[in-house]
Amino acid sequence: MDITEEHERQIREIMRGMQCPKDFECYKSGFENLCEVRIICDGKLVKCLDENGEICEFGFTFGSGRFCKCSLRKYIAENFKL
């Protein structure tokens, strides 16, 4: 996967603005260690499809679904389709 300088700049900016209890493992692993998600509602929500989503600090339940509020995970899903 090619990450442009602009993507790298935006990722670093997102990371500066948040604290990650997983120490940005998704980024440090080259996006290999990612929870499974799906973008829904015209890109407004990130639905968590990971079995461990119940214990993630970025997860929240709404209705019968589990969603992710991690800015970095949303950016990765939107820009790299991962």
N, C-alpha and C positions, 0 to 999 in steps of 0.2 A: 504494500500500500504506500502510495506517495503522499507525503504530507508537505504541503507548500509552506513557505515562510509565513504566509498570512494565517494559515491554519495553526501553525506553531505559536504565533503571536497571540491569537485568540484563545488558544488552549491555556497558555501561560497566564493570560489575563483572568480567565475563569478560575484557574487554580489559586491565584493570588487572592481572589475575593471569597474564598471558602476554606473551611477546615474539613479535612477528610479523615474519618476514623480508620480508613483502610490505607492511609498514607499514599493515595493516588496510585494504587496497585494497577488499575486499568491502564493508566498512562505509562507507568514504568515498565509494564510487561509488553509494551508495543501494541496495546489493545488486544492482547491474547486472553487476558483474564477479565472477561466482561460478563456481567449478568445478562441474561437474555431479556430483551425488551421489544416492544412494538410501539411505533408512533401511531397515535390515534387522534381523532377529533381535529383533523386538518393541521396536525403538528402541534396542537396545544397541550397534549398529554402524552406521557410516556408510561405505557402499561408494563408492569413488571411480570415477566413470565417465568422467573426463577423460583425454584422451590424454596430457596433460602431467603426469599424476599420478606418473609415475616420477621426476620431478625435484623434486617438492614435498617440503619438509622435514617436513611433517605426515603424509605418506603412509607406509604400511608394507604389506608384502606378507605375506599369510597364505594358505597353500594356493595356489590359482590366482587369487586376487583381490587387489585393491589397496584398502586402507582408509584412512580419514582419522581422525587423532587430534586435530584442531583443535576445541577446545571451542566456539569462536565459530561455526564452520561447522556443527557439530552443532546448536547452539541455533537457528541460522537455519533449518536443514532441519526441525527439529521444530516450530518455532513459526510459520513462514511458508510452509512447504511449498515452499521454493525449493531 
